[in-house]
Each structure stands twice: as C-alpha cells, then as structure tokens.
Amino acid sequence: MDFLRPMTWEDALAARAAHPGALPVQGGTDVMVEINFDARRPDALLDLNPVRELAGWEMADGRLRVGAGVTYTRLIAELGDHLPGLAQASRTVGSPQIRNRGTVGGNLGAASPAGDAHPPLLAGDTVIEIESAARGIRMIPAAEFYTGVKRSVLEPDELIRAFWTVPATGPQYFSKIGTRNAMVIAVCSFAIALHPEERRAGTGLGSAAPTPRRATAAERFLNAELDWEGRSPLSPATARHFGELVGQAAAPIDDVRGTAAYRGHALAVMARRTLTWAWNDYAGIGDRREAS
C-alpha cells in the first residue's frame, strides 16, 4: 500500500487526480479502524493531515467557513458559541483522544448514516465545499451530499475542502441514543435548529435511513404551528405530532444495535424533547421540561 503525504492543498488535489484509488485520511479515526480489521484495503492512503489550508476557519460574508481539518476538540472550544448543535454532537464523538484527531471533514468523507456530525449539518443548512484539480470547486448542500450507505456525491478526483454554514441565530440541540452512555456509535440521533429570522426550523436524522436526512414534513408542520412573534408556550399536541412526523421520516432497519421499531419510537421521543428545549429557550421559558 502506497502512502501519499502532500504538504499543500494544490499538491493534495494533484495527488488525488493521479491516484483516484487512494483513500483520503483526515484524522483517520474511521479509516484506520477499517484497515486494522482488514475491512478495507485501498491501493494507497492520501494523508491530508499536514495540509495547513484545511486546518483553519473564518467568517466570510456573514457565514462560517470551516476547514475540513478542524478537529472536534477545536470545534467545541472555538466554535461552540457559533454552532451549538454541532458542538453538542461533537462532544458525543468517541473519547477525548478521538475528538483530538477526528474531524467533520472526515465524517463527511466517510458518509456513514451513523456519523454524529450529519444531523446538525443538515439542520443548519450546511453547504459542503469540494474541489478537484480538473473541474474546480463545487458547493453541495448537505441535503444533497449523501447518496447511499457510506456513499456521497464526491467524484474520484475530488476532496472535501471545507463546509459553510450560518452561525446560529436561534437555539440548536442534538440528541443521540446509544447502547451505552458514552463512546458509542449512534443507534439513532436527531438535531434541531431554530431559525427565527426566517420563521422556520431545520432538522436532521442520523442512523435512521440509508443516508442522513431531514424530516421535511415535520419542518413544514412546525413552521406553520409555532408562534414566532408572540413566543407562546409550545403545546403538547404540537410537540407530539412533530415527533410523530419525525419518526415517519425515517427508514430504519433492524441490526445489532436496535430494531427499526425502536429507532422510529426513539426518534419521535428525541424530536419532541429537543423541540421543547429549543422552543423554551427561544420563548424565554426557564423550565425545560418536556411537553407531555
């Protein structure tokens, strides 16, 4: 197996074009596990960790541009106030050692339905910046990025450079269920983001379908039901129906971590709870207890 280690972004794109069978490594927290268990044996590894252009973030035209090499630890520490939903999800990723190495860019590259970063990226209307040496830059909305189980729109000569998102203008929450309390892959997960200036909510589901996805019918229902101007308390009926619609948006399977029925039920509960927490924050209601 060849090991390619470009030092600049231009060299990384050139190496990707010359070696389309090479597997990009950004952190390596997923890739190295698969290689160690002989689940994957690529022709070459393309190590992107030395590429400094991927390790920064900036504000541009009112949006955050976060490099694919920014680790979960840095995202929590440096961007937690701007992206609270993604920071919450980042805190659930593995151990501190994993968070010190793992990146959202790597999560996107793996495109696993169970990736913790995907639901808040979807809820926050994130756009993925990808690039190839031959065709230049493409900007792909997160909702269009995933095409199947561990598959995405990335072409063989493309690499993920960054993701773009607007800093939170309202409350955001992420919830995850696993087979134990910490350092665990999600049985299912859910994220919600309130966008008060646009009078709408965004959602994201994880580990509940072949790809991460939004609950669009639930979003439409919520946008029509919430009292954005008066900030009236959330009704139990609204929270309950929202949860039901989220559960219906999933297409889960039975596997070793949980049944399809359990995932659908758990998503409905998580959606109801996170909506209640987010709306109570927005409405200035101090009691975060779930509407029942």
Secondary structure, DSSP 4 states (H G I P E B T S, - for coil): -EEE--SSHHHHHHHHHH-TTEEEESS-TTHHHHHHTTS---SEEEE-TT-GGGS-EEEETTEEEEETT-BHHHHHHHHTTT-HHHHHHHHTSS-HHHHHH-BHHHHHHH--TT-TTHHHHHHTT-EEEEEETTTEEEEEEHHHHEEETTEES--TTEEEEEEEEPPPSS-EEEEEE-SSSSS---SEEEEEEEEGGGTEEEEEEESSSSS-B--HHHHHHHHHHS-TTT-PPPPHHHHHHHHHHHHHH-----BTTB-HHHHHHHHHHHHHHHHHHHHHHHHT-S--PPP-
